[in-house]
C-alpha cells in the first residue's frame, strides 16, 4: 500500500470520527433542550400544557425518554459502525469481492 493510499484511508477515518463526534454532540444538546422543555412544561402532578390544553398524566411522566432512547439507539449504531471499523471492513470486502469476480471472469474466458 502506498503512502498516498494510507493517507487517504487515514483521512477517511478522521472524517468518520468527526461525523460521530458531531452526532454525539448534537444528540447531547438536543436531548438537554428536550429535557428542559419537559421539565418546564409539566408540574408535580404530571400535567403539562400543549397547544393551549392542559393534559394530565400520572406523576413522573417524562415523555423525553422516548426520543432519547430511539435516537440513542441510532447514535449507538453509528458509534459501533465507526469504532468497530464497519466502513473499513466494507471497503476490504468490496475489494475482495471485485478480485473474486475478476478471477471468475478470467476462469470463464480461459476455458
QUICORCOR-V730011 format. One line per field, one symbol per residue. ss: DSSP state (@ for helix, = for strand, . for the rest). phi: phi as a letter, one per 20 degrees, with the letter a starting at -180 (. if undefined). A space follows every 50 residues. Layout:
ss=???
phi=???
This chain:
ss=..@@@@@@@@@@@@@@@@@@@@@@@@@@@@@@@@@@@@@@.=....==== ..====.......@@@@@@@@@@@@@@@@@@@@..@@@@@@@@@@@@@@@ @@@@@@@@@@.
phi=.fffffffffffffffffffffffffgfffffffffffffecdfenebeb mndeddcfgnfdfffffffffffffffffffffengfffffffgffffgf fffffffffee
